[in-house]
Amino acid sequence: MRGFQIAKGYENQSIKLPQRSTQKSAGYDFEITEELTILPGEIKLAHTGIKAYMQDDEVLKLYPRSSLPRKFGVTIPNNVGIIDADYYNNPDNDGAIFVSLYNFTDEKQYIPKGTRIAQGIFVKYLKAENDQPLNSLRNGGFGSTGH
């Protein structure tokens, strides 16, 4: 099973769960929960208000929508965001998904609330033969693993 839910703290904000746009679309579109103004060269976190659940051997990959650079002069700075299965319901932020956005232009960029900024694709992954069992638990995101 895999899917999406509204994260805690976002229940009353009229957030739409990610949907595919067509029958053959691979990606689920993510919208932002509030308007954003991003200064030239600035990186901001865009709130989606969404959390994703999936199987232990799956990951949700977040890619920028292809229209994002053309319409708004921004992109996802690391090119793809990785949402691990254990990010869901973590005690630090309930697994709420944020998307980093980078303004690569020389002008301030305004992105309206509800703009579709990213598309998420669920993917199975393989583990290495010599993978060691881990006992650590996730308690956040954006660099939280290993701390």
Phi and psi in radians as a Rosetta constraint file:
Dihedral C 1 N 2 CA 2 C 2 CIRCULARHARMONIC -2.664 0.35
Dihedral N 2 CA 2 C 2 N 3 CIRCULARHARMONIC 2.651 0.35
Dihedral C 2 N 3 CA 3 C 3 CIRCULARHARMONIC 3.038 0.35
Dihedral N 3 CA 3 C 3 N 4 CIRCULARHARMONIC -2.907 0.35
Dihedral C 3 N 4 CA 4 C 4 CIRCULARHARMONIC -2.262 0.35
Dihedral N 4 CA 4 C 4 N 5 CIRCULARHARMONIC 2.641 0.35
Dihedral C 4 N 5 CA 5 C 5 CIRCULARHARMONIC -2.475 0.35
Dihedral N 5 CA 5 C 5 N 6 CIRCULARHARMONIC 2.840 0.35
Dihedral C 5 N 6 CA 6 C 6 CIRCULARHARMONIC -1.365 0.35
Dihedral N 6 CA 6 C 6 N 7 CIRCULARHARMONIC 2.284 0.35
Dihedral C 6 N 7 CA 7 C 7 CIRCULARHARMONIC -1.336 0.35
Dihedral N 7 CA 7 C 7 N 8 CIRCULARHARMONIC 2.718 0.35
Dihedral C 7 N 8 CA 8 C 8 CIRCULARHARMONIC -1.006 0.35
Dihedral N 8 CA 8 C 8 N 9 CIRCULARHARMONIC 2.415 0.35
Dihedral C 8 N 9 CA 9 C 9 CIRCULARHARMONIC 1.633 0.35
Dihedral N 9 CA 9 C 9 N 10 CIRCULARHARMONIC -0.167 0.35
Dihedral C 9 N 10 CA 10 C 10 CIRCULARHARMONIC -2.049 0.35
Dihedral N 10 CA 10 C 10 N 11 CIRCULARHARMONIC 0.135 0.35
Dihedral C 10 N 11 CA 11 C 11 CIRCULARHARMONIC -1.034 0.35
Dihedral N 11 CA 11 C 11 N 12 CIRCULARHARMONIC -0.596 0.35
Dihedral C 11 N 12 CA 12 C 12 CIRCULARHARMONIC -1.855 0.35
Dihedral N 12 CA 12 C 12 N 13 CIRCULARHARMONIC 0.536 0.35
Dihedral C 12 N 13 CA 13 C 13 CIRCULARHARMONIC -1.957 0.35
Dihedral N 13 CA 13 C 13 N 14 CIRCULARHARMONIC 0.314 0.35
Dihedral C 13 N 14 CA 14 C 14 CIRCULARHARMONIC 0.931 0.35
Dihedral N 14 CA 14 C 14 N 15 CIRCULARHARMONIC 0.778 0.35
Dihedral C 14 N 15 CA 15 C 15 CIRCULARHARMONIC -1.483 0.35
Dihedral N 15 CA 15 C 15 N 16 CIRCULARHARMONIC 2.398 0.35
Dihedral C 15 N 16 CA 16 C 16 CIRCULARHARMONIC -1.620 0.35
Dihedral N 16 CA 16 C 16 N 17 CIRCULARHARMONIC 2.363 0.35
Dihedral C 16 N 17 CA 17 C 17 CIRCULARHARMONIC -1.174 0.35
Dihedral N 17 CA 17 C 17 N 18 CIRCULARHARMONIC 2.530 0.35
Dihedral C 17 N 18 CA 18 C 18 CIRCULARHARMONIC -0.977 0.35
Dihedral N 18 CA 18 C 18 N 19 CIRCULARHARMONIC 2.417 0.35
Dihedral C 18 N 19 CA 19 C 19 CIRCULARHARMONIC -2.314 0.35
Dihedral N 19 CA 19 C 19 N 20 CIRCULARHARMONIC 2.698 0.35
Dihedral C 19 N 20 CA 20 C 20 CIRCULARHARMONIC -1.452 0.35
Dihedral N 20 CA 20 C 20 N 21 CIRCULARHARMONIC 2.571 0.35
Dihedral C 20 N 21 CA 21 C 21 CIRCULARHARMONIC -1.474 0.35
Dihedral N 21 CA 21 C 21 N 22 CIRCULARHARMONIC -0.502 0.35
Dihedral C 21 N 22 CA 22 C 22 CIRCULARHARMONIC -2.412 0.35
Dihedral N 22 CA 22 C 22 N 23 CIRCULARHARMONIC 2.971 0.35
Dihedral C 22 N 23 CA 23 C 23 CIRCULARHARMONIC -1.010 0.35
Dihedral N 23 CA 23 C 23 N 24 CIRCULARHARMONIC -0.580 0.35
Dihedral C 23 N 24 CA 24 C 24 CIRCULARHARMONIC -1.861 0.35
Dihedral N 24 CA 24 C 24 N 25 CIRCULARHARMONIC 0.180 0.35
Dihedral C 24 N 25 CA 25 C 25 CIRCULARHARMONIC -1.190 0.35
Dihedral N 25 CA 25 C 25 N 26 CIRCULARHARMONIC 2.378 0.35
Dihedral C 25 N 26 CA 26 C 26 CIRCULARHARMONIC -1.493 0.35
Dihedral N 26 CA 26 C 26 N 27 CIRCULARHARMONIC -0.605 0.35
Dihedral C 26 N 27 CA 27 C 27 CIRCULARHARMONIC -1.673 0.35
Dihedral N 27 CA 27 C 27 N 28 CIRCULARHARMONIC 2.560 0.35
Dihedral C 27 N 28 CA 28 C 28 CIRCULARHARMONIC -1.696 0.35
Dihedral N 28 CA 28 C 28 N 29 CIRCULARHARMONIC 2.199 0.35
Dihedral C 28 N 29 CA 29 C 29 CIRCULARHARMONIC -1.379 0.35
Dihedral N 29 CA 29 C 29 N 30 CIRCULARHARMONIC 2.293 0.35
Dihedral C 29 N 30 CA 30 C 30 CIRCULARHARMONIC -1.865 0.35
Dihedral N 30 CA 30 C 30 N 31 CIRCULARHARMONIC 2.317 0.35
Dihedral C 30 N 31 CA 31 C 31 CIRCULARHARMONIC -1.852 0.35
Dihedral N 31 CA 31 C 31 N 32 CIRCULARHARMONIC 2.786 0.35
Dihedral C 31 N 32 CA 32 C 32 CIRCULARHARMONIC -1.614 0.35
Dihedral N 32 CA 32 C 32 N 33 CIRCULARHARMONIC 2.613 0.35
Dihedral C 32 N 33 CA 33 C 33 CIRCULARHARMONIC -1.549 0.35
Dihedral N 33 CA 33 C 33 N 34 CIRCULARHARMONIC -0.188 0.35
Dihedral C 33 N 34 CA 34 C 34 CIRCULARHARMONIC -2.624 0.35
Dihedral N 34 CA 34 C 34 N 35 CIRCULARHARMONIC 2.742 0.35
Dihedral C 34 N 35 CA 35 C 35 CIRCULARHARMONIC -1.188 0.35
Dihedral N 35 CA 35 C 35 N 36 CIRCULARHARMONIC 2.583 0.35
Dihedral C 35 N 36 CA 36 C 36 CIRCULARHARMONIC -2.212 0.35
Dihedral N 36 CA 36 C 36 N 37 CIRCULARHARMONIC 2.456 0.35
Dihedral C 36 N 37 CA 37 C 37 CIRCULARHARMONIC -2.083 0.35
Dihedral N 37 CA 37 C 37 N 38 CIRCULARHARMONIC 2.161 0.35
Dihedral C 37 N 38 CA 38 C 38 CIRCULARHARMONIC -2.110 0.35
Dihedral N 38 CA 38 C 38 N 39 CIRCULARHARMONIC 2.124 0.35
Dihedral C 38 N 39 CA 39 C 39 CIRCULARHARMONIC -1.306 0.35
Dihedral N 39 CA 39 C 39 N 40 CIRCULARHARMONIC 2.791 0.35
Dihedral C 39 N 40 CA 40 C 40 CIRCULARHARMONIC -0.957 0.35
Dihedral N 40 CA 40 C 40 N 41 CIRCULARHARMONIC 2.299 0.35
Dihedral C 40 N 41 CA 41 C 41 CIRCULARHARMONIC 1.320 0.35
Dihedral N 41 CA 41 C 41 N 42 CIRCULARHARMONIC 0.015 0.35
Dihedral C 41 N 42 CA 42 C 42 CIRCULARHARMONIC -1.552 0.35
Dihedral N 42 CA 42 C 42 N 43 CIRCULARHARMONIC 2.593 0.35
Dihedral C 42 N 43 CA 43 C 43 CIRCULARHARMONIC -1.994 0.35
Dihedral N 43 CA 43 C 43 N 44 CIRCULARHARMONIC 2.235 0.35
Dihedral C 43 N 44 CA 44 C 44 CIRCULARHARMONIC -2.222 0.35
Dihedral N 44 CA 44 C 44 N 45 CIRCULARHARMONIC 2.627 0.35
Dihedral C 44 N 45 CA 45 C 45 CIRCULARHARMONIC -1.548 0.35
Dihedral N 45 CA 45 C 45 N 46 CIRCULARHARMONIC 2.202 0.35
Dihedral C 45 N 46 CA 46 C 46 CIRCULARHARMONIC -1.720 0.35
Dihedral N 46 CA 46 C 46 N 47 CIRCULARHARMONIC 2.189 0.35
Dihedral C 46 N 47 CA 47 C 47 CIRCULARHARMONIC -1.385 0.35
Dihedral N 47 CA 47 C 47 N 48 CIRCULARHARMONIC 2.360 0.35
Dihedral C 47 N 48 CA 48 C 48 CIRCULARHARMONIC -1.862 0.35
Dihedral N 48 CA 48 C 48 N 49 CIRCULARHARMONIC -0.402 0.35
Dihedral C 48 N 49 CA 49 C 49 CIRCULARHARMONIC 1.254 0.35
Dihedral N 49 CA 49 C 49 N 50 CIRCULARHARMONIC 0.204 0.35
Dihedral C 49 N 50 CA 50 C 50 CIRCULARHARMONIC -1.967 0.35
Dihedral N 50 CA 50 C 50 N 51 CIRCULARHARMONIC 2.545 0.35
Dihedral C 50 N 51 CA 51 C 51 CIRCULARHARMONIC -2.210 0.35
Dihedral N 51 CA 51 C 51 N 52 CIRCULARHARMONIC 2.683 0.35
Dihedral C 51 N 52 CA 52 C 52 CIRCULARHARMONIC -2.187 0.35
Dihedral N 52 CA 52 C 52 N 53 CIRCULARHARMONIC 2.379 0.35
Dihedral C 52 N 53 CA 53 C 53 CIRCULARHARMONIC -1.967 0.35
Dihedral N 53 CA 53 C 53 N 54 CIRCULARHARMONIC 2.589 0.35
Dihedral C 53 N 54 CA 54 C 54 CIRCULARHARMONIC -2.798 0.35
Dihedral N 54 CA 54 C 54 N 55 CIRCULARHARMONIC 3.037 0.35
Dihedral C 54 N 55 CA 55 C 55 CIRCULARHARMONIC -1.212 0.35
Dihedral N 55 CA 55 C 55 N 56 CIRCULARHARMONIC 2.777 0.35
Dihedral C 55 N 56 CA 56 C 56 CIRCULARHARMONIC -1.078 0.35
Dihedral N 56 CA 56 C 56 N 57 CIRCULARHARMONIC -0.456 0.35
Dihedral C 56 N 57 CA 57 C 57 CIRCULARHARMONIC -1.788 0.35
Dihedral N 57 CA 57 C 57 N 58 CIRCULARHARMONIC 0.500 0.35
Dihedral C 57 N 58 CA 58 C 58 CIRCULARHARMONIC -2.208 0.35
Dihedral N 58 CA 58 C 58 N 59 CIRCULARHARMONIC 2.817 0.35
Dihedral C 58 N 59 CA 59 C 59 CIRCULARHARMONIC -2.458 0.35
Dihedral N 59 CA 59 C 59 N 60 CIRCULARHARMONIC 2.627 0.35
Dihedral C 59 N 60 CA 60 C 60 CIRCULARHARMONIC -1.806 0.35
Dihedral N 60 CA 60 C 60 N 61 CIRCULARHARMONIC 2.105 0.35
Dihedral C 60 N 61 CA 61 C 61 CIRCULARHARMONIC -1.752 0.35
Dihedral N 61 CA 61 C 61 N 62 CIRCULARHARMONIC 2.263 0.35
Dihedral C 61 N 62 CA 62 C 62 CIRCULARHARMONIC -1.861 0.35
Dihedral N 62 CA 62 C 62 N 63 CIRCULARHARMONIC 2.140 0.35
Dihedral C 62 N 63 CA 63 C 63 CIRCULARHARMONIC -2.025 0.35
Dihedral N 63 CA 63 C 63 N 64 CIRCULARHARMONIC 2.635 0.35
Dihedral C 63 N 64 CA 64 C 64 CIRCULARHARMONIC -1.194 0.35
Dihedral N 64 CA 64 C 64 N 65 CIRCULARHARMONIC 2.483 0.35
Dihedral C 64 N 65 CA 65 C 65 CIRCULARHARMONIC -1.154 0.35
Dihedral N 65 CA 65 C 65 N 66 CIRCULARHARMONIC 2.523 0.35
Dihedral C 65 N 66 CA 66 C 66 CIRCULARHARMONIC -1.098 0.35
Dihedral N 66 CA 66 C 66 N 67 CIRCULARHARMONIC -0.436 0.35
Dihedral C 66 N 67 CA 67 C 67 CIRCULARHARMONIC -1.439 0.35
Dihedral N 67 CA 67 C 67 N 68 CIRCULARHARMONIC -0.204 0.35
Dihedral C 67 N 68 CA 68 C 68 CIRCULARHARMONIC -1.009 0.35
Dihedral N 68 CA 68 C 68 N 69 CIRCULARHARMONIC -0.880 0.35
Dihedral C 68 N 69 CA 69 C 69 CIRCULARHARMONIC -1.134 0.35
Dihedral N 69 CA 69 C 69 N 70 CIRCULARHARMONIC -0.694 0.35
Dihedral C 69 N 70 CA 70 C 70 CIRCULARHARMONIC -1.212 0.35
Dihedral N 70 CA 70 C 70 N 71 CIRCULARHARMONIC -0.767 0.35
Dihedral C 70 N 71 CA 71 C 71 CIRCULARHARMONIC -1.398 0.35
Dihedral N 71 CA 71 C 71 N 72 CIRCULARHARMONIC -0.635 0.35
Dihedral C 71 N 72 CA 72 C 72 CIRCULARHARMONIC -2.181 0.35
Dihedral N 72 CA 72 C 72 N 73 CIRCULARHARMONIC -0.080 0.35
Dihedral C 72 N 73 CA 73 C 73 CIRCULARHARMONIC 1.167 0.35
Dihedral N 73 CA 73 C 73 N 74 CIRCULARHARMONIC 0.457 0.35
Dihedral C 73 N 74 CA 74 C 74 CIRCULARHARMONIC -2.270 0.35
Dihedral N 74 CA 74 C 74 N 75 CIRCULARHARMONIC 2.819 0.35
Dihedral C 74 N 75 CA 75 C 75 CIRCULARHARMONIC -2.644 0.35
Dihedral N 75 CA 75 C 75 N 76 CIRCULARHARMONIC 3.058 0.35
Dihedral C 75 N 76 CA 76 C 76 CIRCULARHARMONIC -1.483 0.35
Dihedral N 76 CA 76 C 76 N 77 CIRCULARHARMONIC 2.074 0.35
Dihedral C 76 N 77 CA 77 C 77 CIRCULARHARMONIC -1.106 0.35
Dihedral N 77 CA 77 C 77 N 78 CIRCULARHARMONIC -0.541 0.35
Dihedral C 77 N 78 CA 78 C 78 CIRCULARHARMONIC -1.659 0.35
Dihedral N 78 CA 78 C 78 N 79 CIRCULARHARMONIC 0.192 0.35
Dihedral C 78 N 79 CA 79 C 79 CIRCULARHARMONIC 1.229 0.35
Dihedral N 79 CA 79 C 79 N 80 CIRCULARHARMONIC -0.593 0.35
Dihedral C 79 N 80 CA 80 C 80 CIRCULARHARMONIC -2.616 0.35
Dihedral N 80 CA 80 C 80 N 81 CIRCULARHARMONIC 2.355 0.35
Dihedral C 80 N 81 CA 81 C 81 CIRCULARHARMONIC -1.717 0.35
Dihedral N 81 CA 81 C 81 N 82 CIRCULARHARMONIC 2.484 0.35
Dihedral C 81 N 82 CA 82 C 82 CIRCULARHARMONIC -1.971 0.35
Dihedral N 82 CA 82 C 82 N 83 CIRCULARHARMONIC 2.131 0.35
Dihedral C 82 N 83 CA 83 C 83 CIRCULARHARMONIC -1.931 0.35
Dihedral N 83 CA 83 C 83 N 84 CIRCULARHARMONIC 1.922 0.35
Dihedral C 83 N 84 CA 84 C 84 CIRCULARHARMONIC -1.387 0.35
Dihedral N 84 CA 84 C 84 N 85 CIRCULARHARMONIC 2.760 0.35
Dihedral C 84 N 85 CA 85 C 85 CIRCULARHARMONIC -1.037 0.35
Dihedral N 85 CA 85 C 85 N 86 CIRCULARHARMONIC -0.596 0.35
Dihedral C 85 N 86 CA 86 C 86 CIRCULARHARMONIC -1.453 0.35
Dihedral N 86 CA 86 C 86 N 87 CIRCULARHARMONIC 0.069 0.35
Dihedral C 86 N 87 CA 87 C 87 CIRCULARHARMONIC -1.309 0.35
Dihedral N 87 CA 87 C 87 N 88 CIRCULARHARMONIC -0.493 0.35
Dihedral C 87 N 88 CA 88 C 88 CIRCULARHARMONIC -1.060 0.35
Dihedral N 88 CA 88 C 88 N 89 CIRCULARHARMONIC 2.277 0.35
Dihedral C 88 N 89 CA 89 C 89 CIRCULARHARMONIC 1.062 0.35
Dihedral N 89 CA 89 C 89 N 90 CIRCULARHARMONIC 0.342 0.35
Dihedral C 89 N 90 CA 90 C 90 CIRCULARHARMONIC -1.098 0.35
Dihedral N 90 CA 90 C 90 N 91 CIRCULARHARMONIC 2.606 0.35
Dihedral C 90 N 91 CA 91 C 91 CIRCULARHARMONIC -1.167 0.35
Dihedral N 91 CA 91 C 91 N 92 CIRCULARHARMONIC -0.360 0.35
Dihedral C 91 N 92 CA 92 C 92 CIRCULARHARMONIC -1.289 0.35
Dihedral N 92 CA 92 C 92 N 93 CIRCULARHARMONIC -0.735 0.35
Dihedral C 92 N 93 CA 93 C 93 CIRCULARHARMONIC -2.553 0.35
Dihedral N 93 CA 93 C 93 N 94 CIRCULARHARMONIC 0.307 0.35
Dihedral C 93 N 94 CA 94 C 94 CIRCULARHARMONIC 1.157 0.35
Dihedral N 94 CA 94 C 94 N 95 CIRCULARHARMONIC 0.086 0.35
Dihedral C 94 N 95 CA 95 C 95 CIRCULARHARMONIC 1.538 0.35
Dihedral N 95 CA 95 C 95 N 96 CIRCULARHARMONIC 0.252 0.35
Dihedral C 95 N 96 CA 96 C 96 CIRCULARHARMONIC -1.039 0.35
Dihedral N 96 CA 96 C 96 N 97 CIRCULARHARMONIC 2.289 0.35
Dihedral C 96 N 97 CA 97 C 97 CIRCULARHARMONIC -1.581 0.35
Dihedral N 97 CA 97 C 97 N 98 CIRCULARHARMONIC 2.249 0.35
Dihedral C 97 N 98 CA 98 C 98 CIRCULARHARMONIC -2.047 0.35
Dihedral N 98 CA 98 C 98 N 99 CIRCULARHARMONIC 2.642 0.35
Dihedral C 98 N 99 CA 99 C 99 CIRCULARHARMONIC -2.145 0.35
Dihedral N 99 CA 99 C 99 N 100 CIRCULARHARMONIC 2.160 0.35
Dihedral C 99 N 100 CA 100 C 100 CIRCULARHARMONIC -1.287 0.35
Dihedral N 100 CA 100 C 100 N 101 CIRCULARHARMONIC 2.321 0.35
Dihedral C 100 N 101 CA 101 C 101 CIRCULARHARMONIC -2.170 0.35
Dihedral N 101 CA 101 C 101 N 102 CIRCULARHARMONIC 2.337 0.35
Dihedral C 101 N 102 CA 102 C 102 CIRCULARHARMONIC -2.028 0.35
Dihedral N 102 CA 102 C 102 N 103 CIRCULARHARMONIC 2.190 0.35
Dihedral C 102 N 103 CA 103 C 103 CIRCULARHARMONIC -1.538 0.35
Dihedral N 103 CA 103 C 103 N 104 CIRCULARHARMONIC 1.881 0.35
Dihedral C 103 N 104 CA 104 C 104 CIRCULARHARMONIC -1.650 0.35
Dihedral N 104 CA 104 C 104 N 105 CIRCULARHARMONIC 0.130 0.35
Dihedral C 104 N 105 CA 105 C 105 CIRCULARHARMONIC -1.684 0.35
Dihedral N 105 CA 105 C 105 N 106 CIRCULARHARMONIC 3.114 0.35
Dihedral C 105 N 106 CA 106 C 106 CIRCULARHARMONIC -1.680 0.35
Dihedral N 106 CA 106 C 106 N 107 CIRCULARHARMONIC 0.157 0.35
Dihedral C 106 N 107 CA 107 C 107 CIRCULARHARMONIC -2.188 0.35
Dihedral N 107 CA 107 C 107 N 108 CIRCULARHARMONIC 2.676 0.35
Dihedral C 107 N 108 CA 108 C 108 CIRCULARHARMONIC -1.126 0.35
Dihedral N 108 CA 108 C 108 N 109 CIRCULARHARMONIC 2.366 0.35
Dihedral C 108 N 109 CA 109 C 109 CIRCULARHARMONIC -1.981 0.35
Dihedral N 109 CA 109 C 109 N 110 CIRCULARHARMONIC 2.352 0.35
Dihedral C 109 N 110 CA 110 C 110 CIRCULARHARMONIC -1.948 0.35
Dihedral N 110 CA 110 C 110 N 111 CIRCULARHARMONIC 2.220 0.35
Dihedral C 110 N 111 CA 111 C 111 CIRCULARHARMONIC -2.114 0.35
Dihedral N 111 CA 111 C 111 N 112 CIRCULARHARMONIC 2.043 0.35
Dihedral C 111 N 112 CA 112 C 112 CIRCULARHARMONIC -1.204 0.35
Dihedral N 112 CA 112 C 112 N 113 CIRCULARHARMONIC 2.652 0.35
Dihedral C 112 N 113 CA 113 C 113 CIRCULARHARMONIC -0.961 0.35
Dihedral N 113 CA 113 C 113 N 114 CIRCULARHARMONIC 2.457 0.35
Dihedral C 113 N 114 CA 114 C 114 CIRCULARHARMONIC 1.527 0.35
Dihedral N 114 CA 114 C 114 N 115 CIRCULARHARMONIC -0.048 0.35
Dihedral C 114 N 115 CA 115 C 115 CIRCULARHARMONIC -1.192 0.35
Dihedral N 115 CA 115 C 115 N 116 CIRCULARHARMONIC 2.338 0.35
Dihedral C 115 N 116 CA 116 C 116 CIRCULARHARMONIC -1.378 0.35
Dihedral N 116 CA 116 C 116 N 117 CIRCULARHARMONIC 2.022 0.35
Dihedral C 116 N 117 CA 117 C 117 CIRCULARHARMONIC -1.936 0.35
Dihedral N 117 CA 117 C 117 N 118 CIRCULARHARMONIC -0.424 0.35
Dihedral C 117 N 118 CA 118 C 118 CIRCULARHARMONIC -2.484 0.35
Dihedral N 118 CA 118 C 118 N 119 CIRCULARHARMONIC 2.812 0.35
Dihedral C 118 N 119 CA 119 C 119 CIRCULARHARMONIC -2.248 0.35
Dihedral N 119 CA 119 C 119 N 120 CIRCULARHARMONIC 2.334 0.35
Dihedral C 119 N 120 CA 120 C 120 CIRCULARHARMONIC -1.854 0.35
Dihedral N 120 CA 120 C 120 N 121 CIRCULARHARMONIC 2.397 0.35
Dihedral C 120 N 121 CA 121 C 121 CIRCULARHARMONIC -2.237 0.35
Dihedral N 121 CA 121 C 121 N 122 CIRCULARHARMONIC 2.171 0.35
Dihedral C 121 N 122 CA 122 C 122 CIRCULARHARMONIC -1.349 0.35
Dihedral N 122 CA 122 C 122 N 123 CIRCULARHARMONIC 2.356 0.35
Dihedral C 122 N 123 CA 123 C 123 CIRCULARHARMONIC -2.427 0.35
Dihedral N 123 CA 123 C 123 N 124 CIRCULARHARMONIC 2.392 0.35
Dihedral C 123 N 124 CA 124 C 124 CIRCULARHARMONIC -1.377 0.35
Dihedral N 124 CA 124 C 124 N 125 CIRCULARHARMONIC 2.626 0.35
Dihedral C 124 N 125 CA 125 C 125 CIRCULARHARMONIC -2.346 0.35
Dihedral N 125 CA 125 C 125 N 126 CIRCULARHARMONIC 2.804 0.35
Dihedral C 125 N 126 CA 126 C 126 CIRCULARHARMONIC -1.886 0.35
Dihedral N 126 CA 126 C 126 N 127 CIRCULARHARMONIC 2.661 0.35
Dihedral C 126 N 127 CA 127 C 127 CIRCULARHARMONIC -1.852 0.35
Dihedral N 127 CA 127 C 127 N 128 CIRCULARHARMONIC 2.623 0.35
Dihedral C 127 N 128 CA 128 C 128 CIRCULARHARMONIC -1.184 0.35
Dihedral N 128 CA 128 C 128 N 129 CIRCULARHARMONIC 2.629 0.35
Dihedral C 128 N 129 CA 129 C 129 CIRCULARHARMONIC -1.000 0.35
Dihedral N 129 CA 129 C 129 N 130 CIRCULARHARMONIC -0.646 0.35
Dihedral C 129 N 130 CA 130 C 130 CIRCULARHARMONIC -1.724 0.35
Dihedral N 130 CA 130 C 130 N 131 CIRCULARHARMONIC 0.432 0.35
Dihedral C 130 N 131 CA 131 C 131 CIRCULARHARMONIC -1.089 0.35
Dihedral N 131 CA 131 C 131 N 132 CIRCULARHARMONIC 2.341 0.35
Dihedral C 131 N 132 CA 132 C 132 CIRCULARHARMONIC -1.667 0.35
Dihedral N 132 CA 132 C 132 N 133 CIRCULARHARMONIC 2.425 0.35
Dihedral C 132 N 133 CA 133 C 133 CIRCULARHARMONIC -1.095 0.35
Dihedral N 133 CA 133 C 133 N 134 CIRCULARHARMONIC 2.457 0.35
Dihedral C 133 N 134 CA 134 C 134 CIRCULARHARMONIC -2.023 0.35
Dihedral N 134 CA 134 C 134 N 135 CIRCULARHARMONIC 2.536 0.35
Dihedral C 134 N 135 CA 135 C 135 CIRCULARHARMONIC -1.912 0.35
Dihedral N 135 CA 135 C 135 N 136 CIRCULARHARMONIC -0.033 0.35
Dihedral C 135 N 136 CA 136 C 136 CIRCULARHARMONIC -1.331 0.35
Dihedral N 136 CA 136 C 136 N 137 CIRCULARHARMONIC 2.591 0.35
Dihedral C 136 N 137 CA 137 C 137 CIRCULARHARMONIC -2.005 0.35
Dihedral N 137 CA 137 C 137 N 138 CIRCULARHARMONIC 2.521 0.35
Dihedral C 137 N 138 CA 138 C 138 CIRCULARHARMONIC -1.333 0.35
Dihedral N 138 CA 138 C 138 N 139 CIRCULARHARMONIC 2.504 0.35
Dihedral C 138 N 139 CA 139 C 139 CIRCULARHARMONIC -2.378 0.35
Dihedral N 139 CA 139 C 139 N 140 CIRCULARHARMONIC 0.379 0.35
Dihedral C 139 N 140 CA 140 C 140 CIRCULARHARMONIC 3.074 0.35
Dihedral N 140 CA 140 C 140 N 141 CIRCULARHARMONIC -2.798 0.35
Dihedral C 140 N 141 CA 141 C 141 CIRCULARHARMONIC -2.519 0.35
Dihedral N 141 CA 141 C 141 N 142 CIRCULARHARMONIC -3.082 0.35
Dihedral C 141 N 142 CA 142 C 142 CIRCULARHARMONIC 0.881 0.35
Dihedral N 142 CA 142 C 142 N 143 CIRCULARHARMONIC 1.185 0.35
Dihedral C 142 N 143 CA 143 C 143 CIRCULARHARMONIC 1.545 0.35
Dihedral N 143 CA 143 C 143 N 144 CIRCULARHARMONIC 0.251 0.35
Dihedral C 143 N 144 CA 144 C 144 CIRCULARHARMONIC -1.375 0.35
Dihedral N 144 CA 144 C 144 N 145 CIRCULARHARMONIC -0.461 0.35
Dihedral C 144 N 145 CA 145 C 145 CIRCULARHARMONIC -1.200 0.35
Dihedral N 145 CA 145 C 145 N 146 CIRCULARHARMONIC 2.433 0.35
Dihedral C 145 N 146 CA 146 C 146 CIRCULARHARMONIC 1.539 0.35
Dihedral N 146 CA 146 C 146 N 147 CIRCULARHARMONIC 0.037 0.35
